[in-house]
Amino acid sequence: MRRIYFPLLLLLGLGLTVACESGTASHQAELSALQQQVDSLMQQTPYRPGFIHTVFFWLKEDLSEEDRASFPAELAKLGAIETVRQIYIGPPANSAARDVVDGSYAFALIVHFDDLAGHDVYQEHPIHLAFIEANEDKWTRVQVYDTDVPAE
């Protein structure tokens, strides 16, 4: 069975399963059509194994607005490293407050590599080392979570 890595699709799929078990015949037909749409979307979104490097930055409170505003551009420079397959940068989402959501960081960086070897190249790459040297005085804390996404 294909793995679902998009929370919305997962929740929709779970809702369809529960509703199909208890719905009327007409609802089941509607839900079946929706399930086909979900399956189609999943086929259009390929599963990509690899190594995911997730970094959270807490910037200094007294950091200038200019430095705070330019920090995402500094992070974006890391995307030029040849082993980086995909990069995402952003502040915490304005999602509903829940006990399990930590929105205390200033920026998150998510980097997708083909494998651990690609990550290791990134760690020692001159662009990465220059980023650290130029920006380490801007943060009070950095937290890293690395994830190995296996092939199906």
Residue pairs with C-beta under 8 A, 6 or more apart in sequence:
2 42
2 43
2 47
2 152
3 47
3 152
4 10
4 13
4 42
5 47
6 45
9 38
9 41
9 42
12 34
12 38
13 35
13 38
16 31
16 34
16 35
16 38
19 27
19 31
20 28
20 31
20 32
20 35
23 31
47 152
48 85
48 112
48 149
49 149
49 150
49 151
49 152
50 85
50 112
50 113
50 114
50 115
50 118
50 149
51 112
51 113
51 114
51 115
51 116
51 118
51 119
51 146
51 147
51 148
51 149
52 110
52 111
52 112
52 113
52 146
52 147
52 148
52 149
53 109
53 110
53 111
53 112
53 113
53 119
53 122
53 144
53 146
54 108
54 109
54 110
54 111
54 144
54 145
54 146
54 147
55 108
55 109
55 110
55 111
55 142
55 143
55 144
56 105
56 107
56 108
56 109
56 142
56 143
56 144
56 145
57 71
57 105
57 106
57 107
57 108
57 109
57 139
57 141
57 142
58 104
58 105
58 106
58 139
58 140
58 141
58 142
59 68
59 71
59 106
59 107
59 138
59 139
59 140
60 138
60 139
60 140
61 140
63 138
67 138
68 106
71 106
71 107
71 135
71 138
72 89
72 90
72 107
74 131
74 134
74 135
75 89
75 107
75 109
75 131
76 87
76 89
77 127
77 131
78 84
78 87
78 109
78 111
78 122
78 127
78 128
78 131
79 87
80 127
81 121
81 122
81 125
81 127
81 128
82 121
83 113
83 114
83 117
83 118
83 119
83 121
83 122
83 125
84 111
84 112
84 113
84 118
84 122
85 112
85 113
85 114
85 118
86 111
86 112
87 109
87 110
87 111
87 112
88 108
88 109
88 110
88 111
89 107
89 108
89 109
89 110
90 107
90 108
91 106
91 107
91 108
92 103
92 104
92 105
92 108
93 103
95 101
95 103
97 103
105 143
106 139
111 119
111 122
113 119
113 122
116 148
119 146
122 128
